[in-house]
Amino acid sequence: MSLSNRFPKISRSAKIIWSVAAALAVSQLGGAIASDYQFFLNETDSLPNWAFWVNKNQIAPQRGDYFAFVAPPNPYYPAGFRFAKQVVGVPGDVVEVRGREFWIDGRLVGIAKTHDQAGNPVAMSSPGVIPADKYFVVTPHKDSFDSRYALIGLIDRKTLVGKAYPVL
C-alpha cells in the first residue's frame, strides 16, 4: 500500500487556507514574543556574559538579578545606550562610602576608581538610603561604569528595559 492511499487527499484550496492560517498564527506568535522579549548584546567587557535574553515584562528587580536599562546621559556613551548590570542594592538598603569602597547593608559591593581610563577624574556616587523605585547596580569588572559613579548613580525604575538572563 502506498503512502498516497493512507492519507485523504486535501484540495488545493484547503491547503491554501491552512497555509495562510499557519502563517498568521506564526506571525502573531512572533509579534507577541518580540513585544515581550529582546535579545541584548553587552558591548563592553564589564560582565562575564556578552549575550542576554531580556524579559521586558519583568521590571521588579530583586537583589542579584541582572537587568538591562537605558544609561543616563553621560560623556562616555551615546544617548539611549543600554547597559546590563547586576542589582546589588534595592529600595531601603543603606549605601555607605568608606574611602573609595562602596558598602550596601554591610557588604562590600565595589571599589570606585578616582580617574577614568583617559586619566580624567570621576565623581563617586553619594552614600545614603536607596529611595523607592531606585536601584544600585554594579558588575565585578574593575572598569565597570556603574552606580559607584555619579554619572550613572542610582538607576530609576523608569529606565529599566527588563530582567536580563545570561545566554552566552
Secondary structure as a PSIPRED ss2 file (coil, helix, strand):
# PSIPRED VFORMAT (PSIPRED V4.0)

   1 M C   1.000  0.000  0.000
   2 S C   1.000  0.000  0.000
   3 L H   0.000  1.000  0.000
   4 S H   0.000  1.000  0.000
   5 N H   0.000  1.000  0.000
   6 R H   0.000  1.000  0.000
   7 F C   1.000  0.000  0.000
   8 P C   1.000  0.000  0.000
   9 K C   1.000  0.000  0.000
  10 I C   1.000  0.000  0.000
  11 S C   1.000  0.000  0.000
  12 R H   0.000  1.000  0.000
  13 S H   0.000  1.000  0.000
  14 A H   0.000  1.000  0.000
  15 K H   0.000  1.000  0.000
  16 I H   0.000  1.000  0.000
  17 I H   0.000  1.000  0.000
  18 W H   0.000  1.000  0.000
  19 S H   0.000  1.000  0.000
  20 V H   0.000  1.000  0.000
  21 A H   0.000  1.000  0.000
  22 A H   0.000  1.000  0.000
  23 A H   0.000  1.000  0.000
  24 L H   0.000  1.000  0.000
  25 A H   0.000  1.000  0.000
  26 V H   0.000  1.000  0.000
  27 S H   0.000  1.000  0.000
  28 Q H   0.000  1.000  0.000
  29 L H   0.000  1.000  0.000
  30 G H   0.000  1.000  0.000
  31 G H   0.000  1.000  0.000
  32 A H   0.000  1.000  0.000
  33 I H   0.000  1.000  0.000
  34 A H   0.000  1.000  0.000
  35 S H   0.000  1.000  0.000
  36 D H   0.000  1.000  0.000
  37 Y E   0.000  0.000  1.000
  38 Q E   0.000  0.000  1.000
  39 F E   0.000  0.000  1.000
  40 F E   0.000  0.000  1.000
  41 L E   0.000  0.000  1.000
  42 N C   1.000  0.000  0.000
  43 E C   1.000  0.000  0.000
  44 T C   1.000  0.000  0.000
  45 D C   1.000  0.000  0.000
  46 S C   1.000  0.000  0.000
  47 L C   1.000  0.000  0.000
  48 P C   1.000  0.000  0.000
  49 N C   1.000  0.000  0.000
  50 W C   1.000  0.000  0.000
  51 A E   0.000  0.000  1.000
  52 F E   0.000  0.000  1.000
  53 W E   0.000  0.000  1.000
  54 V E   0.000  0.000  1.000
  55 N E   0.000  0.000  1.000
  56 K C   1.000  0.000  0.000
  57 N C   1.000  0.000  0.000
  58 Q C   1.000  0.000  0.000
  59 I C   1.000  0.000  0.000
  60 A C   1.000  0.000  0.000
  61 P C   1.000  0.000  0.000
  62 Q C   1.000  0.000  0.000
  63 R C   1.000  0.000  0.000
  64 G C   1.000  0.000  0.000
  65 D C   1.000  0.000  0.000
  66 Y E   0.000  0.000  1.000
  67 F E   0.000  0.000  1.000
  68 A E   0.000  0.000  1.000
  69 F E   0.000  0.000  1.000
  70 V E   0.000  0.000  1.000
  71 A C   1.000  0.000  0.000
  72 P C   1.000  0.000  0.000
  73 P C   1.000  0.000  0.000
  74 N C   1.000  0.000  0.000
  75 P C   1.000  0.000  0.000
  76 Y C   1.000  0.000  0.000
  77 Y C   1.000  0.000  0.000
  78 P C   1.000  0.000  0.000
  79 A C   1.000  0.000  0.000
  80 G C   1.000  0.000  0.000
  81 F C   1.000  0.000  0.000
  82 R E   0.000  0.000  1.000
  83 F E   0.000  0.000  1.000
  84 A E   0.000  0.000  1.000
  85 K E   0.000  0.000  1.000
  86 Q E   0.000  0.000  1.000
  87 V E   0.000  0.000  1.000
  88 V E   0.000  0.000  1.000
  89 G E   0.000  0.000  1.000
  90 V C   1.000  0.000  0.000
  91 P C   1.000  0.000  0.000
  92 G C   1.000  0.000  0.000
  93 D C   1.000  0.000  0.000
  94 V E   0.000  0.000  1.000
  95 V E   0.000  0.000  1.000
  96 E E   0.000  0.000  1.000
  97 V E   0.000  0.000  1.000
  98 R E   0.000  0.000  1.000
  99 G C   1.000  0.000  0.000
 100 R C   1.000  0.000  0.000
 101 E E   0.000  0.000  1.000
 102 F E   0.000  0.000  1.000
 103 W E   0.000  0.000  1.000
 104 I E   0.000  0.000  1.000
 105 D C   1.000  0.000  0.000
 106 G C   1.000  0.000  0.000
 107 R E   0.000  0.000  1.000
 108 L E   0.000  0.000  1.000
 109 V E   0.000  0.000  1.000
 110 G E   0.000  0.000  1.000
 111 I E   0.000  0.000  1.000
 112 A C   1.000  0.000  0.000
 113 K C   1.000  0.000  0.000
 114 T C   1.000  0.000  0.000
 115 H E   0.000  0.000  1.000
 116 D C   1.000  0.000  0.000
 117 Q C   1.000  0.000  0.000
 118 A C   1.000  0.000  0.000
 119 G C   1.000  0.000  0.000
 120 N C   1.000  0.000  0.000
 121 P E   0.000  0.000  1.000
 122 V C   1.000  0.000  0.000
 123 A C   1.000  0.000  0.000
 124 M E   0.000  0.000  1.000
 125 S C   1.000  0.000  0.000
 126 S C   1.000  0.000  0.000
 127 P C   1.000  0.000  0.000
 128 G E   0.000  0.000  1.000
 129 V E   0.000  0.000  1.000
 130 I C   1.000  0.000  0.000
 131 P C   1.000  0.000  0.000
 132 A C   1.000  0.000  0.000
 133 D C   1.000  0.000  0.000
 134 K E   0.000  0.000  1.000
 135 Y E   0.000  0.000  1.000
 136 F E   0.000  0.000  1.000
 137 V E   0.000  0.000  1.000
 138 V E   0.000  0.000  1.000
 139 T C   1.000  0.000  0.000
 140 P C   1.000  0.000  0.000
 141 H C   1.000  0.000  0.000
 142 K C   1.000  0.000  0.000
 143 D C   1.000  0.000  0.000
 144 S C   1.000  0.000  0.000
 145 F C   1.000  0.000  0.000
 146 D C   1.000  0.000  0.000
 147 S C   1.000  0.000  0.000
 148 R C   1.000  0.000  0.000
 149 Y E   0.000  0.000  1.000
 150 A C   1.000  0.000  0.000
 151 L C   1.000  0.000  0.000
 152 I C   1.000  0.000  0.000
 153 G C   1.000  0.000  0.000
 154 L C   1.000  0.000  0.000
 155 I E   0.000  0.000  1.000
 156 D E   0.000  0.000  1.000
 157 R H   0.000  1.000  0.000
 158 K H   0.000  1.000  0.000
 159 T H   0.000  1.000  0.000
 160 L E   0.000  0.000  1.000
 161 V E   0.000  0.000  1.000
 162 G E   0.000  0.000  1.000
 163 K E   0.000  0.000  1.000
 164 A E   0.000  0.000  1.000
 165 Y E   0.000  0.000  1.000
 166 P E   0.000  0.000  1.000
 167 V C   1.000  0.000  0.000
 168 L C   1.000  0.000  0.000
